[in-house]
Amino acid sequence: MQKSDLLKNLQEIVGNERISTSTAELYCYSCDASQIRGMPDFVLRPASTEQVSKIVRLANENEIPVTPRGAGTGLAGGAVPVEGGIVLDMSSMNRIMEMDLDNLQVTIEPGIVQEKLNEALEPYGFFFPPDPGSSAMCTLGGLIANNGSGMRSVKYGTTRNYVLGLEIVLADGTVINTGSKTSKSVAGYSLTDLFVGSEGTLGVITKATLKVRALPKERSVLLASFDNPELAGKAVVKVLSSGIVPSACEILDRNIIEAINTYDPHVGLPKAGAIIMFEVDGTENSVREGIEMIKDVCSSLATSIRAASDKTERDEIWAARRLVGAAVSRLDPLRTRVYVGEDIGVPLKELPGMLHKVGEISKEFNLPIMTYGHIGDGNLHTGMCIDVLDETDWDKLNKAADKIHRTAISIGGTVTAEHGVGSARAEYMGLELGKGLDVMILIKNALDPKGILNPGKMGV
Amino acid sequence: MNDSDMRSILKCVRCGTCRSVCPVFDVVGWESASSRGRMLVAHGISQGMEVDAGVFDSLNTCTTCGLCEQMCPSGASPVKVVENIRHQLVMQGKMTDAQKALRTEALEKGNTLGETKERMAWLGDSRKDVAKKADYVLFAGCLGSYRYPELTKRTFDILKKFGVTALQEEVCCGSPLLRTGSDPSDLMLKNLEQINKTGAHTVITGCAGCYTALKNDYPEDLKVVHVTEFLADRLAELDLKKLDLNVTYHDPCHLGRCNGVFDAPRQLIKSVCSLEEMKSNREKSKCCGAGGGVLKGYPELSLEISKRRVEEIPKDVDYLVTACPLCRTNLIRGGPRVEVLDIIDLLEMAME
C-alpha cells in the first residue's frame, strides 16, 4: 500500500487529530532517553483497544513496523522506531478503569503515569509499589513492558509481581486477555509473565489488572556513610543476611553525593566515600526495630550513621535520589549524563567485587564512573558523563560500558536489571541467555511471524 | 544557534521530567508540545530541519513559564533555548501571523493590543499629580493602561503619596516581543529616555511581564520593583484594616519563579486577611496559560491551561488574588468559581 493510502486508512481508524506526520512530531518521537535513534513514518495516539487492534491489523497486512511507546522515558531505545513505521503513543489511554480495592487490585489503561495511579490510590490507603526514578513521568504500560522496578524492589519486588492480568493486542490484531482476577492461578502457561518485560515485541498492552498494597503506617530513613563503595557493599550483604528486609537500600558514591547536594542543597548529604540509604517501612514497632538492627549491623563498617530527622527531610532525600541519574549532568557544564552500560545486576555476594571492578574500569579508561542504584537487589547504576561533542569521549564510554556488561555477565549477573534491553543491549542477549535466546526467537516468530512488533529489539 | 543554547540542548538527557510538569503538554499531549520536544525541535532546526507549521506549533506554544527549567534535573534551560530559537527564526523572516501582529502593533502603536487611543488616559484627574522629577516612576504597562485603567489609576493614587510619578509617553515595555522573538529595542529606548528624564532610580510595575523585561532586559543599573515589593516595604504607612476574608494567590510565573518575588505579595495579603495556598504554588506554581505569546497565538490552548489552573483554587476561599493583569485576564477566561482580584483591589478593600 502506498504511504498516502496508508495514511488515509490510519486517519479513518483514529481520526485526524490522533495522527501526525509532521516533521517536528516525527523527530520528537525518534528517540527516548537512550542514544538509540529511528525516524517513524507516522505517530498515532490511539484512544481505545479497538483502535489499537485495527491499527496493528492494518500494519500487519502491510508489514509496517509498530513500536508502542509510553512516555518515552526508556533508557535502552525500547520505544524508538529503529525500523521506521508507526509509533503508537499510548499515553492518551490513561484511565483507571476500575478500583477494586476490596480485592486489592485496580484495572488501568497503559498510558496512566505511575505517580498518577498512586495519587489516586493514596486517599484509600493503598499504593502500587514498583517506583522507578521516573515515576513522575513513566507510564504503567512502559513499566509493565519493561518489567521495571525501582528503589523499593528489594522488599516489594518488580512490576511482574503485581500484574494479575493483561489485555493484549496481538500482531494480527486479535485481542486476548491473560491471567485472572485471582491472586493465584495455575491455569495454563503464564502468558501474563510472557508479556511482562517483552518490550512490545510480542503484543501491545491495552489494559492491565494490577495488585496494590496497603500503604505502610511508618517509614524511616537511615543514612550510613562508608570510606568506600566496597565497604558499603559488604555492609549491605551483612544487613540482608541478618534477616532484615529494608524497603529500600540505595548506594550513592562520592560523586553522586555531590550531585545530589548540587541539585538540591537542602538535602545536605554527609561527605563520604559512599552512603547507603536504608529505608524501613511497616508498623511503628517494626520500623523502630529494623532501624536499630541496621544500625547495629553497620556499626563496625560505617564511619557514621544518621537517621532522617523528619518526614520533610526523608521526602527531600528521596526526591533528590529519584532524579540523580540526570542530575549528575550538573557536576560539569561541559558534560552530560549518557545512559549507556548503566543498569547491570549482579548476585549479592559479588557486589563488593563488582564495585571494585567498576573502579578499575574507570581508571583503565580514564573516565569517571559514578555508582548509585538499588544495591539491595544487586542492581548497580553506573553513571558516565561525557562531552557529547567529543568523539574520544564516546569511544571511551562505549568501551567502558562494554567491559562493564561483560564483567557482569561473567560473574553470573545481567546486563540489565530493570531498564530493559531495547536496541541498546540487544547484542549481549546471546552471551547472557545462550540457547534461551533461540527459544525467545521461536516464541517471537510464533506470535509475530511478520516481525512487525517493535522490530530490532531484545535480540529477537 | 549560539554555543550556550547548543550546550543547553546537549544537557537535556530526555528524562521526561518536563513532560510531567509542562502545562502545555498536559493539554496537548503530543511530544512536540513538551519542553523535551521543543529542545529536540530546536536541535533539529540547527541540523537543517525545515521550518513548517509543526515547528511553529511546537516552539510557539511554550508559555515560557519556566516550570520545566525549575524542575529539570540536568540543568538545561529550555525557555532560553525556545526564546532564542524564536528570535533566530524571526530574524530569518520566519514567524506566524500572530507573532507578526504582536510586533507590528507594538512597534507601530506602542502597545500590543492594537489600541490607538491615548495611552495615558487612565490617569484621569490624577494627571495633575504627575511630577516631572521623582525618585520612583510607575510603569503602567499596556494592559494596565488600556484594559485595567481604573485599577492603574487607583494604584497610582496609592503610590503618589510615596513620591511616585508616571511616564508621559510610555510605550510597551517590549516583553511580548522579547518572548516571541522580535526586537523591541526601539520601544525600550523610548521608555528608557523618559525614565531617565524623570531622574527616577527605580521603576515600579504591577505587571509580571513588564517586570521581567524591565529587570532583565533593560540596563542593569535601572532598579525595578514590583508594586507588591514597594508596598510591602511601606506596610506600616498603608493603614490597612483587617478583612474577614480567606483568599488564595496565583503566582505569576514571570514574577515568582522567574524572578523570585514570592514573599512580598503574600506579606501584603496576610496583612489584611487569611491566605490559603493553591495546590501548586511558589516555585512550582502552574502557569495561567497566557504568557510567551500563547494567549495571542493559541487562545483555545491558553483557555484550557487556565481552566486547569483555576481547578487548583482551594474550596473555601472568597477570591483568587494575583499580581499581574495578563494572568488576571486569562484566569478570568478560565471561569473560576470565585472572582479574580488584583492584589491592589484587595488592599483597597482594606483601606476603605
HADDOCK unambig.tbl for C-alpha pairs under 7 A between the chains (distance, minus, plus):
assign (segid A and resid 22 and name CA) (segid B and resid 54 and name CA) 5.81 0.50 0.50
assign (segid A and resid 23 and name CA) (segid B and resid 54 and name CA) 6.98 0.50 0.50
assign (segid A and resid 24 and name CA) (segid B and resid 32 and name CA) 6.64 0.50 0.50
assign (segid A and resid 24 and name CA) (segid B and resid 41 and name CA) 5.99 0.50 0.50
assign (segid A and resid 24 and name CA) (segid B and resid 54 and name CA) 5.66 0.50 0.50
assign (segid A and resid 24 and name CA) (segid B and resid 55 and name CA) 5.43 0.50 0.50
assign (segid A and resid 25 and name CA) (segid B and resid 31 and name CA) 6.89 0.50 0.50
assign (segid A and resid 25 and name CA) (segid B and resid 32 and name CA) 5.51 0.50 0.50
assign (segid A and resid 28 and name CA) (segid B and resid 31 and name CA) 6.13 0.50 0.50
assign (segid A and resid 28 and name CA) (segid B and resid 32 and name CA) 5.85 0.50 0.50
assign (segid A and resid 28 and name CA) (segid B and resid 37 and name CA) 5.35 0.50 0.50
assign (segid A and resid 28 and name CA) (segid B and resid 40 and name CA) 6.10 0.50 0.50
assign (segid A and resid 28 and name CA) (segid B and resid 41 and name CA) 6.99 0.50 0.50
assign (segid A and resid 32 and name CA) (segid B and resid 14 and name CA) 6.59 0.50 0.50
assign (segid A and resid 33 and name CA) (segid B and resid 13 and name CA) 5.95 0.50 0.50
assign (segid A and resid 33 and name CA) (segid B and resid 14 and name CA) 4.79 0.50 0.50
assign (segid A and resid 33 and name CA) (segid B and resid 15 and name CA) 5.57 0.50 0.50
assign (segid A and resid 73 and name CA) (segid B and resid 15 and name CA) 5.50 0.50 0.50
assign (segid A and resid 73 and name CA) (segid B and resid 16 and name CA) 5.93 0.50 0.50
assign (segid A and resid 136 and name CA) (segid B and resid 20 and name CA) 6.25 0.50 0.50
assign (segid A and resid 137 and name CA) (segid B and resid 16 and name CA) 6.37 0.50 0.50
assign (segid A and resid 137 and name CA) (segid B and resid 17 and name CA) 6.27 0.50 0.50
assign (segid A and resid 137 and name CA) (segid B and resid 19 and name CA) 6.68 0.50 0.50
assign (segid A and resid 137 and name CA) (segid B and resid 20 and name CA) 5.25 0.50 0.50
assign (segid A and resid 263 and name CA) (segid B and resid 73 and name CA) 6.89 0.50 0.50
assign (segid A and resid 323 and name CA) (segid B and resid 73 and name CA) 6.02 0.50 0.50
assign (segid A and resid 326 and name CA) (segid B and resid 13 and name CA) 6.59 0.50 0.50
assign (segid A and resid 326 and name CA) (segid B and resid 73 and name CA) 5.50 0.50 0.50
assign (segid A and resid 326 and name CA) (segid B and resid 74 and name CA) 4.95 0.50 0.50
assign (segid A and resid 327 and name CA) (segid B and resid 73 and name CA) 4.59 0.50 0.50
assign (segid A and resid 327 and name CA) (segid B and resid 74 and name CA) 4.56 0.50 0.50
assign (segid A and resid 328 and name CA) (segid B and resid 74 and name CA) 6.90 0.50 0.50
assign (segid A and resid 329 and name CA) (segid B and resid 11 and name CA) 6.82 0.50 0.50
assign (segid A and resid 329 and name CA) (segid B and resid 74 and name CA) 5.10 0.50 0.50
assign (segid A and resid 330 and name CA) (segid B and resid 74 and name CA) 5.61 0.50 0.50
assign (segid A and resid 330 and name CA) (segid B and resid 75 and name CA) 5.93 0.50 0.50
assign (segid A and resid 336 and name CA) (segid B and resid 10 and name CA) 6.93 0.50 0.50
assign (segid A and resid 336 and name CA) (segid B and resid 11 and name CA) 5.30 0.50 0.50
assign (segid A and resid 337 and name CA) (segid B and resid 13 and name CA) 6.71 0.50 0.50
